[in-house]
Amino acid sequence: MQDDKAPLLPAEENPSAGSFPVTTALIAANALVFLVMVLRGVSFFDPTPADAVAFGADFGPLTLNGQWWRLVSSMFVHFGIIHLSLNMWCLWNLGRAAERLLGRFPYLFAYFASGIFGSIASVYWHPLGAGAGASGAIFGLAGALVSFVYLKKTPSHLQIDRRMLSSLGTFIFYNLIYGAAIPGISNAAHLGGLLMGLAVGALLPSAAASESARRTQLSMAVALSAIVLVGSAVATKHLRAGVTRLASTQHSIAAGQTGEAFGQPQLLGR
């Protein structure tokens, strides 16, 4: 996906994995959730929709009717080892660049804000699908890096290769086309994450700003993003209330008919 001739990391140096604790921790968390799923009997290659929902995937009748935590948990659930491996490979490449250029807290902020907005976009567009995966957050990192680098907010001591923006653009374009062409991929999550990431990257303070200015601007960025996330979640609940079939789902779950409750919704990887 990423052009080997246009590395995302700044050309100045190539630190070891230990230099990227946030990226390493995020990959470890995703891998741990997958390991727990497999140890609990979920297929290594092909989980069912009911399996995915049981471990926290997005599903409109549940997410939009009180189980809002699924907007976050779905970011750590994957549909088999191939889905997990591809997303973690992308996260390793983009995450290292984001961790160096944005800083650790802004990186985490961009990751979760983009991932949550991607989840909201996915459940809006596919309210009866079972959506999960980290790529909404990963697209958000790509978007945040694009706007952050384009607006020249990067640390002055780092040499930013001009090919970085081209590499990011290629990554975004290729994966959006791929997502549109392959059934079972939630491009809504990709686009939602990308748009939120672009906005977050533009709102983040420049590395050259004073510490007090950075804290003020970062606080404002977090507050604005929280307003957007809450507002979009409420709007999605209102607009999709008629298609979530909460009552019948709850009845079937209570009766122990999990597969029937979910109606075997389409798995939506992201």
N, C-alpha and C positions, 0 to 999 in steps of 0.2 A: 504494500500500500504506500509506503513511504519510499521516495526515490533515494537510493543509496548514495547518489552523487550530491544530494542536498540534505545533509543531516539536520535534524531539528535542533540538536544541541549546538550552542555557540561553539565556534571553532577553537576557542582559546585553550580549552583543556577537556579531558574526558574523565571525570572523577569516577571512583568505584561506586558500587551499589550502596555502600554504607553512607554515601553522601546524600542519599535520597530517602530519608526515613519515612516521609509522608507517602511517597509512591510505593515504597516497599510495604508499608502497613496496609495500604488500600488493596494491593494485590494479595497480601496474606489474608485479609478479611474475606475477599471474594473466594479465595481458594478454600478457606476454612468452612464457609457456608456450603460450598459444593461438597467438601469431604463429609460434612455432617449429613447432607442429603443422601449421599451414596451409602454411608454407614447405616442409615435408617431405611435402606432398601430401595431408594430411587435409582432408576436406570442410569448407568454411567454415560450412555450415549443418547438415550431417547426418553426423557421424563414425560409423563403424561400431564395433561392440563391440570388434573386434580392434584398431582404431586407438586407442581409449580405453585399453585394457589395455596396449598397447605403450608408451603415454606415462605410465603410472603409475596408472591407475584401480584401485580395489579389485576384486579377484576372489578369492573364497574359496580355491580350490585353490592360488593363489599366495601371497596375503596370509597365510593361516593356516599356511603351511608354509615359513616362513623369510623371505619378502619383506615383512617388517613395515614397511619404509619406505613401502609403499603407503598405509598409514594416514595418512601426511603428504602424500605426492605427490598422492594423489587429491583433496586439498583445492584443488589448483591446476589441475586438468584440468576442462575444460568441454565440453559436447556442443553446440558450435556457438555462433555469435555472439549469438543471442538469449539462450541460457542464461547466457553470460558477462555480457552487458549487464545483465540483470535482477539477477544476484547482485552485480555491482559497483555498481549504483545503490543497492541496499540497504546494501552495505558502506560506501559513501560517507556515507550518512545516519547509520547507526548508529555507524560507526567514528569519526566526528568527535566525537560525544557521548562515546563511551567514552574516546577519547584525552584529552579535556579533564577528564573526571570521575575516571577511574581512574588516570591517569598512564600513561606510555608502556610501562614494563615490565609492570605489572599488566595492561594492555590486551593486550599480546602473549601473556602467560601465559594469560589468559582465552580468547583467540582460538585458540591452538594446543591447549590442554587440551580445550576444547569441540569443536573440529574433529576431534581424534583420537578422542575418545569417541563422537562422531557417526559416524565411520568404523567403529568397532568395533560399534556398534549396528546399522549398516547391513549390515555383512558377516555379523553374527549372524542378522539377520532374512532376508537375501537372500544366502545364501552363494554361490550360483551366478549372481548378477547382477553386471554391471559397473557399479560405483557411483563417481560422481565429482561434484565441485562444492564450492563454498565455503559453502553455506547451513547446514551443521551448525555451522561456526564462527560464522556470522552470527547464527544463533539463540542460540548461546552468549553472544554479546555482548549480545543483547537480554535474556537471562536474568540476566547479570551486572549489567546496568544496573538491572533491576527490583529485585533484592535489595539492591544497593548504595544505591540511592536510597531504597528503602522503609525500610532500616535507618538512614537519615540519616547516611551516612558521607561525604557529598559535601563538597568544600571550602567553607568558610564564606563566602568572598568571592564565590562564584558564586550568582546568583539562580536557583534551580531552579523552573521553572514546574510547578505542580501537575498540569497537563495532560500532563506528560511520562509519568507512569505509565500514564495512560489511553491515550496514543498507543502506548506499548510494548505494552500489553495488546491493543490493536486489531491491531497488527502481528502479534503472536504468534497470536492467535485466527484471524485471516483466513488467514494462510499455512498453519496446520495444517489448517484446513478445506479449503483449496485443494489441499494436498498429499494429503489423504485422497480427494478427489474425482477427481483427475487420475491416470490410469495412468502409470507410468514415473517417479514421483517417490518418493524414499525418505523417507517420513515418520519412519521409524525414526531416520534421521540427524538430522532436525529435533528430534525429541523427546530423543534422546541428547545433542545439543549444548545444548538448552535446559536440561535437568536439570543437566548439568555446569556450565553458566554460572550458574545460580541458586546452586549450591553454592559456586562460586568467588567470586561476588560477596559471599556471606555470610562467606566466610573472609578476604577481603581486609581489610587494616587500614583504619581510618578515616583520612581526610585530616587529622584533628585530632590523631592520635597522634604521639608523639615519634618522631624518626628511628630511634632504637634499637628502639623498640617496633614500628615499621613493618617494619623489616628482619627482626626475629624472627618476627612474625606472617606475613609474606610467605614466609619460608623454610619455615615450618610448612605453609602452604597449598600450596606447590609440592611438598613432600615427600608430603603426604597425597594430592594429586592424582596424583602419580607412582605411588603404591601402588595407587590405584583403577584407573588406566589399565593398568598391568601385570597386575594381578589380573583385570580384565575381559577383557583380550586372551588370557590363558592359559585362562580359563574358556570363552571363545568357541571357541578352538582345540579344547579337549577336547570340548565339546558338539556341535561341528559337524564333527568329524573324519570321521564316516561319510558325509558328503554332498559332500565336496570333490573326490573323484576325482583326487587328485594324480597317481597313477601314470599314468593314461591321458592326462592333460593333458601331462605331461612327455614322454611318448612321442610324442605328436602334434607337439609343438613341435620336438622333436629331429628329427622326420621332415620338418619344413618345412611342416606342415599346420596353419598358425596358425588359420585360420577354423574348421577341423574341431575343433581343440583346444578352442577356447572354446565350440563348439557354438552360436554366435550367441546369447549370453545377453542377457537384457533389459537395456537401458540404464536405469540408475537415477539420474536427476538429483537433485542436492541442492545 
